[in-house]
């Protein structure tokens, strides 16, 4: 008998798998890739990123008021030292005048009291006179402030826009907020009284704009 050329499979031997043909449209299995030396893994999104809130809308504040002489008087006293200390100087001069009268020097004492009265009321009289002479001083002012600038209009007769770069300083007085365009006495100022804002929240948002674009209030 002729010997079987293929031979019989040994007991327990597993048959070799036959190669299969890929089905049409099947994608080959991807082989795991090794990370290149020095490559950084992509960061996974954090909980803070997933819960991040959208950016807040730009702040805008509207305000309007009818100017009064007291607004300008408080603003001038805040920025001009002479007006700021006039009341104190008048009070000291009045005290010396009273002392002289008590000591018997009536004429010098009366002169000191008269000078004290003039010093006390003269700044207020000058501001009121200037206020009454200005044709637009008592007209209603409407303003808007946002992250770009401060805009004001006077009864559609005059308009002004102040970029934040043109406002190097601001001050706050018992009467309101004073916007300054420079450090000198001749530089224009813009008083905005407290009553110009519809509610305290609007005034607080206005202060936040001032802090953000100018800085803290000057003394």
PyMOL commands that set and color helices and strands:
alter all, ss='L'
color gray80, all
select helices_A, chain A and resi 47-50+69-79+81-103+106-133+164-166+194-196+200-213
alter helices_A, ss='H'
color red, helices_A
select strands_A, chain A and resi 60-66+140-146+149-154+158-163+169-172+176-180+189-193
alter strands_A, ss='S'
color yellow, strands_A
deselect
rebuild
show_as cartoon
